Amino acid sequence: MTATAAVELYGRGLQRAEEQLLLRDDRGSLRPLALGRWLGVATPADEDVLARAVEPVLDIGCGPGRHVLALARRGRLAVGIDISPVAVRVARARGARVVEGCVFARVPGAGSWGSALLLDGNIGIGGRPARLLRHVAALLAPGGHVLVELEPPGRGSAGRRARIEAPGAVSEWFAWCSVDAGAIGAVASDAGLRLTGDGRRRTDGSPASQRGRRASEPRAQHRPTTRRSCRSTTA
Ligand SMILES: C[S@@+](CC[C@H](N)C(=O)[O-])C[C@H]1O[C@@H](n2cnc3c(N)ncnc32)[C@H](O)[C@@H]1O
């Protein structure tokens, strides 16, 4: 079996609803990718976070665009960025404003975003959260903030290598990580940001998690997460 680019395999999964993709990490965990959730709509828990976003909003790793669409429904100017051409195509077909690209490359409107979103695990992009947050901080307007979804306090942070697995195909390994809400202060300060507001818990009772349970995804996929806001220290 040859290794396929992760972005290609992910794109294939978005197009073939019947095919279950798995995420394996180098610590032995194996769980389904939540494609159904990403192709779905924002949940009430998501809406609670989106209510705190200040326009213009940049949704980093927006996938098929559910958060961009929810913000647009609120009348907020929101643009997504995603590295996956398929995710961008799906998001645009759903009516979301999305650009295709890597967040570490040139990002349109750098220095002008009121809020940047790193939701549903996207603090893991690139595997080095302080580097990602430092980069994202430079995209913000003065006083702008980043809304980040994190692991519940006590769960621990972890850097890891992961790969996507599909019937007959595996991706190359790529860097990913998760960050414990209790550790975000240090990571944010490393990145020149400070924490603002209180963390809010997303609970297992959200429609997203109920939908996931019906699809028989493991509960670990739907554990409660915590969302924090980080603001530029120069604000
Ligand atoms: C966990 S999915 C989340 C999708 C979406 N935020 C949601 O909650 O519905 C992660 C997304 O990040 C995108 N991504 C990964 N690395 C990226 C990068 N370097 N720049 C931009 N997008 C990236 C992937 O293509 C994927 O769509």
PDBQT file of the ligand as one rigid body, heavy atoms in Angstrom, charges set to zero:
ROOT
HETATM    1  C1  LIG A 301     -10.522  18.906  12.212  1.00  0.00    +0.000 C 
HETATM    2  S1  LIG A 301     -10.999  19.513  10.596  1.00  0.00    +0.000 S 
HETATM    3  C2  LIG A 301     -12.071  20.814  11.189  1.00  0.00    +0.000 C 
HETATM    4  C3  LIG A 301     -13.009  21.390  10.163  1.00  0.00    +0.000 C 
HETATM    5  C4  LIG A 301     -13.856  22.569  10.633  1.00  0.00    +0.000 C 
HETATM    6  N1  LIG A 301     -13.118  23.544  11.429  1.00  0.00    +0.000 N 
HETATM    7  C5  LIG A 301     -15.058  22.111  11.429  1.00  0.00    +0.000 C 
HETATM    8  O1  LIG A 301     -15.013  22.154  12.671  1.00  0.00    +0.000 OA
HETATM    9  O2  LIG A 301     -16.057  21.728  10.817  1.00  0.00    +0.000 OA
HETATM   10  C6  LIG A 301      -9.426  20.315  10.241  1.00  0.00    +0.000 C 
HETATM   11  C7  LIG A 301      -9.388  21.150   8.948  1.00  0.00    +0.000 C 
HETATM   12  O3  LIG A 301      -8.129  21.859   8.938  1.00  0.00    +0.000 OA
HETATM   13  C8  LIG A 301      -7.628  21.875   7.607  1.00  0.00    +0.000 C 
HETATM   14  N2  LIG A 301      -6.176  22.137   7.659  1.00  0.00    +0.000 N 
HETATM   15  C9  LIG A 301      -5.199  21.304   8.121  1.00  0.00    +0.000 A 
HETATM   16  N3  LIG A 301      -3.989  21.891   8.020  1.00  0.00    +0.000 NA
HETATM   17  C10 LIG A 301      -4.205  23.134   7.494  1.00  0.00    +0.000 A 
HETATM   18  C11 LIG A 301      -3.345  24.223   7.166  1.00  0.00    +0.000 A 
HETATM   19  N4  LIG A 301      -2.016  24.154   7.367  1.00  0.00    +0.000 N 
HETATM   20  N5  LIG A 301      -3.905  25.356   6.678  1.00  0.00    +0.000 NA
HETATM   21  C12 LIG A 301      -5.254  25.437   6.469  1.00  0.00    +0.000 A 
HETATM   22  N6  LIG A 301      -6.115  24.430   6.752  1.00  0.00    +0.000 NA
HETATM   23  C13 LIG A 301      -5.603  23.297   7.271  1.00  0.00    +0.000 A 
HETATM   24  C14 LIG A 301      -8.024  20.512   7.053  1.00  0.00    +0.000 C 
HETATM   25  O4  LIG A 301      -8.012  20.468   5.642  1.00  0.00    +0.000 OA
HETATM   26  C15 LIG A 301      -9.400  20.318   7.669  1.00  0.00    +0.000 C 
HETATM   27  O5  LIG A 301     -10.424  20.786   6.812  1.00  0.00    +0.000 OA
ENDROOT
TORSDOF 0
